[in-house]
Amino acid sequence: MLKDAGANEFGAAVRAVFRGENYFSPAISAHLVAEYTRLAHAEEKAIEPLTPRQRQVLQLIAEGLPTKAIARRLAISAKTVDAHRSQLMERLDIHDVAHLVRYAIRNHLIESDE
């Protein structure tokens, strides 16, 4: 409930809580629905299958290898590694390497240290 809510909204909130229900003001509900929708869409994009090469590159990125080491290990150029990284970020709607690592951990491409 927002602090500038009116008396009617306050009364509705009290009645809902008294019945053991949750109460969210319309403004908060709209924000929650929008955020849920955004996260659901991101989840849909996240489960799109990656190519085997994209999985390899992502796994090595998540393990902390620099671009040149990934290139040597996979026998490809550093520019190709960069292209794969860019494609991964675009495909997964991820904008930095830290979030790529989180994605890899969540999808069991690598194990977390925890």
N, C-alpha and C positions, 0 to 999 in steps of 0.2 A: 504494500500500500504506500502510495506517495504521500509526502508530508502536506501537500496542498489539496488533498482529497476533501470533498465536501461531506456534510453531515450524513447525507443519504448513503454515500459510499462507505462511510465509517460504520453506519448501522448494518449495512449488508455484510461487511467484513466481520463484525462482532457476531452476527447470527450464524455465519458460515463456520467460524471457529467454534462457536458454542455447539454446533452440530457435529464437530469433529472433522470438518472439511478444511481444505486449504482455500485461501482467498488471495487472488492476485488482481490488482486494479487493471482496468482495460488497457492502460498504457503499458504496463509491465507484461500483461498477457500477449499483446501484439509483439513486443520485443522478444519474448520467449519463443513464440511461434516462428518468427523470422529467423532467429538463431538456430532453432531446431531444424528448420528447412535448409538453411545454409550448411549445417553439419551433415545432414542426411545426403545432400547433393555431393558434398566433399567425400563422404563415405562411398557413394556410388562410383565416383571417379577413381577412388583409391583401390577398389576391388577389380578394376579393369586389369586384365592380365598383362604382365610385362613380358617382353621377349626374353629368351634365355640370356642373350648378351646384356640386355638392360639389367637383368637380375645380377649377373656377374659384376658389372660395373658398380651397381648400387651396393652390393655386398662389400666390394673393395673400398669404395668411398666410405662406407659406414665403419669399416675396420680402421680407417684413418690413413690409408695410403695416399700419398700425393699423386697428382696426375701422371707424372713421368714414371713412377713405379707401377701404376696401374697399366700404363701403356706397355711397359717392358713385360710385365707378367702376362698380358693378353696378346702380345705381339701385334699391337696396333699403334697408330701414332697418337701423340698427346692431343692433337686436334680432334681425333676421332673420340677420344675419351671425353673431351670437352663437349663435343656434339651429343654424345650419349647423356651426359649430365644435364645438358640443356633440355633434351627431349624428355628425360625423366621428370625434371621440374615442371615442364609444361604439361605433360600428361597427367601428373599427380597433383597439379595446382599447388606446388610447393615452391617457395621462393628463396630458400637458403639451405646450405648444406646441413646445418643442425637439424632442421626439420626432415631432411632426407634420412638422416641417421635415426631419428625417432620413428619414421615410417618403417625403416628396415627392421628395427627392434620389434615394433608392434606386429609386423608381418613375419616374424621369425626368420628373417634372412640372416640375422646375427643374433647372438645372445647378449643381453645386457650384463653388466658387471655386478648387478644387484643380486 
